[in-house]
């Protein structure tokens, strides 16, 4: 069955071009042209990936992303204005997994989508390697990709889970920001190490009682991050 993609942009020519190209690769593509429509569609159907423009009528892309994160961890890629670093950082803060700058090459978009889907497929196809880690009040289940603190489920994005999983199963090993970027996002990822800092900060806000004095995810100053078991 083809992968399901939701494309959200108020520029209909852009949507038409993306849709045509993805359908040529056998994907099922739904389209939305404003934030409210996109949010309603995401509530009705689970997508393998959402391409979400920042500048939208009714609800902007950040608001849509933030609200989707309240009920789903489906991968979200923000489409941002070229060179606008603030847009990129804000997108990650609101729960996006990745971003692509406009104007973009459709081949880049397809490559980024396929890379995210490959990572998702690998995780779905490997239940025999399923692992559960319990450290203090934290429980991480790799098969269901769920995290619990004191028995309460914590809603992480795909990338937040990937970062935590890597750190949990390699306790006390310090990863530099560059290492984390290459391992979790991939060597071909065009972003910079601030992406890692944003995800670590957001992860701490979700799993730590006091994010400024973390119990689990620690900083080795001048080196990187590590998980203390």
ABEGO torsion letter per residue (X at the ends): XBBBBBBBBABAAAAAAAAAAAAAAGBBBBBBABAAAAAAAAAABBBABBBBBABBBGBBAAAAAAAAAAABABBBBBBBBBGBAAAAAAAAAAGBABBBBOBBBAAAAAAAAAAAAAAAAAAAABAAABBBBBBEABBBBAAAGBBBBGGBBBBBBAAAAAAAAAAAABBGBBBBAAAAAAAAAEAABABBAAAAAAAAAAAAAAABABAABBAABBBBBGAEBBBBX
